[in-house]
Amino acid sequence: MINDISNDSAPGVLFHAIIDGNAARVKTTLYNNDDVANAVFPGQDGFLHLAAGEGNIEIVKLLIEYGAN
């Protein structure tokens, strides 16, 4: 479970990259942090749901490629 979404943490970097629609940053973050794709936020869904909600198919595909479910 993620408690820190600051830009200093991998989950935070990924969160902000998804919100910003920055697929290149998402890919780099996933590549460098193999445990972050399925992280979830307290009381919320994970990154795959977030990206789908943002309507960014490219990022959704990247998350699935890196094991998000």
Secondary structure as UniProt FT lines:
FT   TURN            7..8
FT   HELIX           10..20
FT   HELIX           23..32
FT   TURN            34..35
FT   TURN            37..38
FT   TURN            42..43
FT   HELIX           47..54
FT   HELIX           57..65
FT   TURN            66..67
//
